[in-house]
């Protein structure tokens, strides 16, 4: 079953908003296409969710926040779906516990696809009758829904990787194909350092285009002069850290990080396996040899911080990262490239500016996820989107190889707990000037 939003996009008068909605809803189904029905119902761990649940939850979001309040005569397909597919919106009612989403064998995948079709039809009606622009109350809700679904598209990929990595057959989400940047030795030379000026910098989104509420208000910060690495840390450099006893020396680790390393038995990044002295890594393309030139990924904040200390450097603050990225184009190895894995930097990208800022991996910063000065969460259930998570987490910046096109920007604030590493997360070093 395919999405129907804006299917008549060749007609004169179809809005860019309708076209973007159609493309977004269609992409979610395309990402699920390589998966069997069994693949889409299983939950590998508490942090991950089944693909079927992602497809249904993003649909519930449009139903709950767009169609029910704004489409006259709208009828829900099944009132019980609200309990199954609400995520964390307390104001929207009770929900299935997150760790138990994998037991939702019912509704079936066919029922979920039917649910998506029903909601897509309602959105099509709403777009024809009431919405022509993003800059309208309903248009802004649809724009939020598009961006929300893009977040879950990345989660579909990271969560299916977590599932396939835990299976004995090590299945590939998609067969590999030749890529000119894969298995290259480019980028393994010494790190270059960019001198960046301190002073007063404006941080945050200015409100001219879509952003999440946690990206504002725009405000001033004072930075000292600093140096930023011109590329990401590679697998080869991480292998050196490991060989030097990086996971065995408490001197490099925060106390909580050292406890996690020992309690979970970490001795390498997530999804790495050693066989006959050779390291391999589970990827969306299956189990592959670790490419020493590619950016290291699937590391926690604790690991990123320990590596930086071992290297005699530090992680950048999110404000240093944003100041460096502010005037650079948002392009790189993201979902649209088709690589589905971090790729080595190209030497041509190292021209006196930081490379790989967008794409390949999300970059851990040393900044705690906290509200900007003057931040105030919005009213109602949608006010729970970001603000209530501003405790105990760290900010990541940039984008990854699984981030959909158009979803990231210099002000985007991703955030995870310091022990989590199932996402495509890596690091870039910084130091004081």
C-alpha positions in Angstrom: 0.0 0.0 0.0 1.5 3.4 -1.0 0.9 6.8 0.4 -1.7 9.0 -1.5 -0.8 12.4 -0.2 -0.4 14.7 -3.2 -0.5 11.9 -5.6 -1.9 14.4 -8.1 1.2 16.6 -7.7 1.4 17.2 -11.4 -1.8 19.3 -11.2 -1.4 23.1 -11.2 -1.8 24.5 -7.7 -0.5 21.6 -5.6 1.5 23.2 -2.8 5.1 22.5 -1.9 3.9 21.5 1.6 1.6 18.8 0.1 4.5 17.6 -2.1 6.9 17.4 0.9 4.2 15.5 2.9 3.7 13.0 0.1 7.5 12.4 -0.3 7.9 12.0 3.5 5.1 9.6 3.9 6.3 7.6 0.9 9.9 7.4 2.1 8.8 5.8 5.4 7.2 3.0 3.4 10.2 2.7 1.1 12.5 2.3 4.1 10.3 -0.6 5.3 10.1 -2.2 1.9 13.2 -4.5 2.3 11.8 -5.9 5.6 9.6 -8.9 6.2 6.5 -8.7 8.4 8.5 -10.6 11.1 11.3 -8.0 10.9 8.9 -5.2 11.5 7.3 -6.4 14.7 10.4 -7.3 16.8 12.0 -5.0 19.4 15.7 -5.7 20.1 16.1 -3.6 23.2 14.3 -0.9 25.3 15.8 2.0 23.3 14.7 0.7 19.9 11.2 0.3 18.5 9.8 -2.1 15.8 9.5 -0.7 12.3 5.7 -1.4 12.3 5.4 0.8 15.5 7.3 3.7 13.8 5.0 3.5 10.8 2.0 3.6 13.1 3.3 6.2 15.5 4.0 8.8 12.9 0.5 8.2 11.5 -1.0 8.6 15.0 0.9 11.9 15.3 -0.9 13.3 12.2 -4.2 11.9 13.3 -4.0 13.3 16.9 -2.5 16.7 16.3 -3.7 17.5 12.8 -6.8 15.7 11.7 -8.8 15.3 14.8 -8.7 19.0 15.7 -8.8 20.4 12.2 -10.7 18.2 9.8 -14.5 18.4 10.1 -16.2 15.1 10.1 -13.0 13.1 10.5 -13.5 9.6 11.9 -10.8 7.5 13.4 -10.2 4.0 12.1 -9.8 2.4 15.5 -9.8 4.3 18.9 -7.6 1.6 20.4 -4.7 2.6 18.2 -4.1 5.7 20.4 -3.0 3.5 23.3 -0.8 1.3 21.1 1.0 4.1 19.3 1.3 7.1 21.6 4.9 7.5 22.5 5.4 9.8 25.5 2.7 12.4 25.3 1.1 12.3 28.8 -1.5 14.9 27.9 -2.6 12.7 25.0 -3.5 9.8 27.2 -2.1 6.4 28.4 0.2 4.3 26.2 1.8 1.0 25.7 5.0 0.9 27.8 8.1 1.6 25.6 10.0 -1.6 26.5 7.0 -3.7 25.4 6.3 -2.3 22.0 7.6 -5.5 20.5 4.7 -7.6 21.8 2.2 -5.7 19.7 1.6 -8.4 17.2 -1.8 -6.9 16.8 -2.7 -4.7 15.0 -1.1 -6.5 12.2 1.2 -4.9 9.6 -1.6 -5.0 7.1 -3.8 -3.1 9.7 -1.1 -0.5 10.2 -0.7 0.0 6.4 -4.5 0.4 6.2 -4.3 2.9 9.1 -1.7 4.9 7.2 -3.8 4.9 4.1 -6.8 6.1 6.1 -4.9 9.0 7.6 -3.2 9.9 4.3 -6.7 10.2 2.8 -7.7 12.5 5.6 -4.6 14.7 5.1 -5.3 14.9 1.4 -8.8 16.2 2.1 -7.5 18.7 4.6 -4.8 20.0 2.2 -7.4 20.4 -0.5 -9.9 22.3 1.7 -8.0 24.2 4.3 -4.3 24.3 3.9 -2.2 25.9 1.1 0.8 27.3 3.0 3.2 26.2 5.7 2.8 29.6 7.4 -0.7 28.9 8.7 -1.7 27.2 12.0 -2.6 23.9 10.3 0.3 24.2 7.9 2.8 24.6 10.8 1.4 21.5 12.4 1.8 19.5 9.2 5.4 20.8 8.9 6.1 19.6 12.4 4.6 16.2 11.5 6.9 16.0 8.5 9.9 16.7 10.6 8.7 14.3 13.3 8.4 11.5 10.7 11.9 12.3 9.3 13.2 11.7 12.8 11.5 8.3 12.9 12.9 7.5 9.4 16.4 7.6 10.9 15.2 5.6 13.8 13.7 2.9 11.5 17.3 2.4 10.2 19.1 2.5 13.5 16.6 0.3 15.2 16.6 -2.3 12.4 20.4 -2.3 12.6 20.2 -3.0 16.3 17.9 -5.9 15.6 19.9 -7.5 12.8 23.1 -7.1 14.8 21.6 -9.2 17.5 20.6 -12.1 15.2 22.9 -15.0 14.6 22.5 -14.9 10.8 23.7 -11.2 10.7 21.3 -10.3 7.9 21.8 -7.3 5.7 19.1 -4.7 5.5 20.3 -4.0 1.9 23.0 -5.7 -0.1 26.2 -3.8 -0.6 27.2 -2.1 -3.8 30.4 -0.5 -4.9 30.9 3.0 -3.5 33.9 5.2 -4.6 34.6 6.5 -1.1 34.4 3.1 0.6 37.5 1.3 1.8 39.6 4.3 0.8 42.8 5.2 2.6 42.1 8.9 2.2 41.6 10.8 5.4 44.0 8.7 7.5 46.7 11.4 7.6 47.2 13.7 10.6 44.3 15.7 11.8 44.3 19.3 10.6 43.4 22.1 13.0 41.3 25.1 12.2 41.9 28.3 14.1 38.5 29.8 15.0 37.9 33.1 16.6 36.2 33.6 19.9 34.1 36.6 21.0 30.4 37.1 21.1 28.5 34.7 18.8 24.8 34.5 18.1 23.5 31.0 18.7 20.1 29.5 17.9 17.5 29.6 15.2 16.3 32.9 14.0 12.8 31.7 13.2 12.8 32.3 9.4 12.3 28.7 8.6 11.2 25.6 10.4 13.0 24.7 13.6 12.2 22.8 16.8 11.5 24.9 19.9 14.7 23.7 21.6 16.8 25.5 18.9 15.7 28.9 20.4 15.5 31.5 21.5 18.4 33.0 19.5 20.9 34.4 22.1 24.5 35.5 22.5 27.3 33.4 23.9 30.9 34.3 24.7 33.5 31.9 23.2 37.2 31.9 23.7 39.5 31.4 20.7 39.5 27.7 19.9 40.8 25.0 17.4 38.5 22.5 15.8 39.6 19.3 14.0 39.0 19.5 10.2 37.6 16.0 10.1 36.0 13.3 12.2 38.0 10.7 14.2 38.4 7.5 12.2 38.2 3.8 12.9 42.0 3.6 12.5 42.5 6.1 15.2 40.1 4.3 17.4 42.0 1.1 16.9 45.1 2.9 18.1 43.2 4.0 21.2 42.1 0.4 21.8 45.6 -1.0 21.3 46.9 1.5 23.9 44.5 0.1 26.5 41.9 2.8 26.1 39.1 0.6 27.4 41.3 -0.7 30.3 42.7 2.5 31.8 40.4 4.3 34.2 42.5 7.5 33.9 40.6 8.4 30.7 37.1 7.9 31.9 34.5 9.7 33.8 33.4 7.7 36.8 30.0 6.9 35.5 31.5 6.0 32.1 34.0 3.6 33.8 31.2 1.9 35.6 29.3 1.4 32.3 32.4 0.1 30.5 32.9 -2.5 33.2 29.3 -3.5 33.8 28.6 -4.0 30.1 32.0 -5.4 29.1 32.7 -2.8 26.4 36.1 -3.2 24.7 35.2 -1.7 21.3 32.5 0.5 19.6 29.0 -0.9 19.2 28.5 -3.7 16.6 32.3 -4.4 16.4 33.3 -8.1 16.5 36.8 -9.6 16.5 37.4 -12.9 14.7 40.9 -14.4 14.2 42.4 -11.1 15.2 40.4 -9.1 12.6 37.8 -6.6 13.5 34.5 -6.5 11.6 31.5 -4.3 12.1 27.8 -5.0 11.7 26.3 -2.5 9.3 23.0 -2.1 7.3 24.9 -3.8 4.5 25.7 -6.8 6.7 28.9 -7.7 8.6 31.9 -5.9 6.9 35.6 -5.5 7.7 36.2 -2.3 9.8 37.4 0.4 7.3 40.2 2.2 9.1 39.6 5.4 7.0 35.9 5.7 7.8 34.6 7.7 10.8 34.2 5.7 14.0 30.5 5.4 15.0 28.2 3.7 17.5 30.1 5.2 20.4 28.6 6.7 23.5 29.3 10.1 25.0 31.4 8.3 27.6 33.6 6.7 24.9 33.9 10.0 22.9 35.0 11.9 26.1 37.5 9.2 27.0 39.1 9.2 23.6 39.4 13.0 23.7 41.1 12.8 27.1 43.4 10.1 25.8 44.3 12.2 22.8 45.0 15.2 25.1 42.1 17.2 23.5 38.4 17.7 24.4 35.0 17.6 22.7 33.8 20.9 21.3 30.9 22.6 23.0 27.7 22.8 20.9 28.2 26.5 20.6 31.7 26.1 19.2 30.3 23.6 16.7 27.5 25.8 15.6 29.7 28.9 15.2 32.0 26.8 12.9 29.0 25.4 10.9 26.8 28.5 10.7 27.8 29.6 7.2 28.5 26.3 5.6 26.2 24.4 3.3 24.1 21.5 4.8 25.4 18.7 2.6 27.2 15.5 3.0 26.8 11.7 3.3 23.2 11.6 4.5 20.4 9.2 3.7 20.0 10.5 0.1 23.6 9.3 -0.8 22.5 5.7 -0.5 25.7 4.7 1.3 23.9 3.8 4.6 27.2 4.0 6.5 29.8 6.5 7.4 32.4 7.1 4.6 36.0 8.3 4.6 36.6 12.0 4.1 37.8 13.1 0.7 41.0 15.0 0.6 39.4 17.6 -1.6 37.0 18.5 1.2 39.9 19.5 3.5 40.4 23.0 2.3 40.7 25.2 5.4 37.2 24.4 6.6 35.8 21.6 8.7 34.7 18.6 6.6 32.0 16.1 7.4 30.0 18.5 9.6 26.8 17.2 8.1 26.4 13.5 7.4 28.3 10.4 8.2 27.8 10.6 12.0 26.2 12.8 14.6 28.9 14.5 16.6 29.0 14.3 20.4 29.6 17.7 22.1 30.5 18.3 25.7 27.4 20.4 26.2 24.6 19.1 28.5 21.1 19.2 26.9 19.6 22.2 28.6 17.2 25.1 27.8 18.5 28.2 26.1 17.9 31.5 28.1 14.3 32.4 27.8 13.2 29.0 26.6 9.6 28.1 27.3 7.9 24.9 26.2 4.6 25.3 24.4 1.2 24.5 25.8 -0.6 21.2 25.5 0.8 17.8 24.5 3.1 19.2 21.8 4.9 21.1 24.5 6.2 17.8 25.7 8.1 17.3 22.4 11.5 18.5 23.7 11.5 20.5 26.9 10.7 17.7 29.4 13.9 15.8 28.3 16.3 18.5 29.2 17.9 16.6 32.0 20.8 14.1 32.1 21.5 14.1 28.3 24.1 15.5 26.0 23.8 17.4 22.7 25.0 16.0 19.4 25.3 18.2 16.3 25.3 17.7 12.5 23.6 14.7 10.8 24.3 11.1 10.0 24.3 8.7 7.1 20.7 7.9 8.0 19.4 11.5 8.3 16.8 12.4 5.6 17.6 15.3 3.2 16.4 18.6 4.5 16.1 17.5 8.1 19.3 19.0 9.6 20.7 22.5 9.9 23.5 24.3 11.9 21.2 25.0 14.8 19.7 21.4 15.1 20.1 19.9 18.6 20.0 16.1 18.8 20.3 14.6 22.2 20.9 11.3 23.9 21.9 9.8 27.3 25.6 9.4 27.7 25.6 5.6 27.7 23.6 5.2 24.5 25.4 4.2 21.3 23.0 2.5 19.0 22.7 5.7 16.9 25.3 6.7 14.2 27.3 8.8 16.7 31.0 9.7 16.5 33.2 12.6 17.4 35.4 15.5 16.3 38.1 16.9 18.6 38.6 20.4 19.8 41.1 22.3 21.9 41.6 25.8 23.4 43.7 28.1 21.2 
